[in-house]
């Protein structure tokens, strides 16, 4: 952040618009494109009229439409950090298509390569490197995501929510569709494309008796070391039920652990991403402290499902409301 971009808490104002739904198509190939169909409405909490300003960085804009009408370059202003559309209706569909370069993304924010997989890190402001968006925690949108990629290189295609559809495409490609029924801020969006060993089990929730599939996805060859993580996740779910009466709210909970994931751990809704050292434990070498730490981090990220994910923050000055001092 440069010195002329300081943000002060007292300057908070609601964004003039809200994105109600975000329908995203990721076409992963040598030229990865992201097509977004966004339903925007004027935000009743805002008194500002006028133009629409979206966040966006390192995006190559391919097309831009409002209610299916193609915009010309005179209709918008594009800078290195924003896209401003001068005149917009109060309730409309914005369709954008951008090209991004996960292979060249060394910022480790947005969508990037980490070892053999593609993954995302969007807290706090990485999503603006994926597509044009209101990239702030007080904008809650329902996400519907379709991912298309090569079947051999990326047999596993993940995003938040519940898996709604999957199938084959031409040229050895396939697709998976994910729908997250709960509105969420963009920092909780996640996408993973890779090849993993999977350790899985089930948990039946206490009140709703929902049968939840629990999956720990690890680099090939590491499945034996993921069982303690799976049990830690199950114990975390039971603790939240018994202590606070909070059932898990999706059909699946996934933890992706990879040696190459550069962050510690991230609580993306239904799809946590972890550095492998916070997941893997080998009985021959792991210490008691290692086991305690794995359970603590898995519990920390799981408990975000309600505190932070379903109940989120207004702005980043409220980060401490969802993180404990040793939080990750
Ligand atoms: Zn946390």
Boltz pocket constraint, residues with backbone or C-beta under 6 A from the ligand:
constraints:
  - pocket:
      binder: B
      contacts: [[A, 267], [A, 300], [A, 301], [A, 304], [A, 322], [A, 323], [A, 324], [A, 327], [A, 328]]
      max_distance: 6.0
